[in-house]
Amino acid sequence: MFIVYVGSLEYLEWGSVYGIHLKAGTWAVEYARGFVPSTLFTAIADSMFCTLDYVSLYYTARLVIKTMVLEAGYYMTHVQELFA
């Protein structure tokens, strides 16, 4: 077991995994690279079956749907300008 200090960064090599235990009042930020929308299915399944945090799932889904609709509208507007 190792201790992670405030402000430190931990890097994992490709294909490696490890688990963490967070005490009450602590938090962690996870950084992901790549096509993020492809991870939505896994995140929703995790919220539904593992964490059972339906309130956060509702707010997250509402935010994701809203931003996807806004972004789709933005791109559709600019596509029409290209062919006009």
N, C-alpha and C positions, 0 to 999 in steps of 0.2 A: 504494500500500500504506500502511496506517496501523497504528500500534502501539496496542494496548489495554493499559492499565496495571492493576495489581492493584486490585481493588475497584471498577473502573469499570463502568458499565452502557452497553450499546450498544442502541439502538432502531432497528428497521427500519420504514420506511414501508410501508403496505399495498401488497402486490404486488411489493416489492423483495426481492432476494436477494443474498447474498455468501458467498463461501467463506472458510474460515479454515485456517491451518496451525498445528498445535500441536506444539511441540517436546517431546521426552521429559521427563516429569516435570511437565507442565502439565495443567490440566483446565479445563473450562468447565461452567457450569450453564445449562441451557436451560429457559425458562419458557414454558408453553403455556396458552392459554385456550380455553375451549369444552368440548365433549363429548369428553373424553380417550379413552374406550374406542374411539371411532371411528378413532383413529390406530394401534391395535394391529396391524392388517394391514400398514401401511406399516413400522412398527417391526420386525415379525417378518421381513418381506421384506428389509429392510436388513440385519438380523443374519445372515440365511441367505445372501444373495447378494453383499453388499458387504464387510462386516467379517469374515465367516466366523468369528465368535466364538460357537461353539456352546455353550460352557460357560456364558457369561453368558446366552445365550438360554434354556438349560435352567432356570437359577435364576430368571430373570425370569418365564418361563412358569409355573413352579411357584408363585411368589409371587402372580402375577395370578390364577391359577385358585383358589388358596386364599382370597384376599380376596374374589373374586366369589362363591364358594360361601358364605362367612361372611356377606357382605352380603345375599345372596339369602335366607339363613336368617333373618336379622334382620328383613327386610321381610316375609317370609311370617308370622313370628310376630306382628307388629303388625297385619297385615291380618286375621288370625283374631280378634284382640282387638276390632277395629272392628265385626265382624259377629256377635260372640258375645253 
